[in-house]
């Protein structure tokens, strides 16, 4: 991965080009990308403040020693007794060059911490860090590609563990337990595990529960784990014995939609055109009203991050971006089908990270 010095330099370059004089980050993925570390987020305001030449952190005294041992950034420390206002002011004096301020504010920052900071900036022009750090995070490097591939391999193993456990009489929750055990064998904590059987599959974000699997169920399995700080995300379909009526036709439509989106995803194209490619296939098959979500999302330090492949996204896709392609059709009271691949966008198109086929797994 790029060094922290290189990432601070890249951040300052994009700040300069956008006329931004201050980037203010809270503990989370943006800060982690810049520093290679972030402290645990809590109610005590903590900031990384990056100016054109100088960076500083505002930290509570209870965490100062630990943070100071991990970062090479000057600390402005505040105590519970005095509060953070004076430390914020001193840090701003250190990092701001003077003149008008345009602040790029971490969109995930707690509202109380954001307002406390903005109160010190006297009506500064504001944008969100999606325009600065977020724009940089969309372009992965070779080390990030390798970490994401390792995470995808662990997810493949966990998905196969779920398939092996699948049988009538088990609950969704028991199948999810088998998937989590599969992740554990790869030293990968399970981040999420959606098992949606039968009619529950018609809910794209179903909460895995105690429904008992029955012969003839279609099962949506959407899983992810975190390996070395990087997540996986994949969705496959399984059938408990025979497929429900109409399943094969709908699965074929979703597969064609995914292939159309893959063919459309090329460096230089606008993200909404990839969404349109998938959506057109499903709409032309008369299922447009049942494709109820975007076609994809970025994947990096977070499971959901830019770029987003929506019907309105004007983001220009570029080589080195990593995102999902996941069209779906959800038929209320019957079943749902979603197929999801995570891809690295290469100069000649998407590279798929999973090695598992997209055909539905059929339990004995």
PyMOL commands that set and color helices and strands:
alter all, ss='L'
color gray80, all
select helices_A, chain A and resi 4-18+29-35+61-68+85-95+111-118+129-131+133-137+142-165+172-184+198-202+247-264+271-284+288-290
alter helices_A, ss='H'
color red, helices_A
select strands_A, chain A and resi 22-25+47-50+55-60+74-78+102-105+125-128+189-197+218-227+230-231+234-239+296-298+305-309+322-325+328-331+335-338+341-346+349-352+361-362
alter strands_A, ss='S'
color yellow, strands_A
deselect
rebuild
show_as cartoon
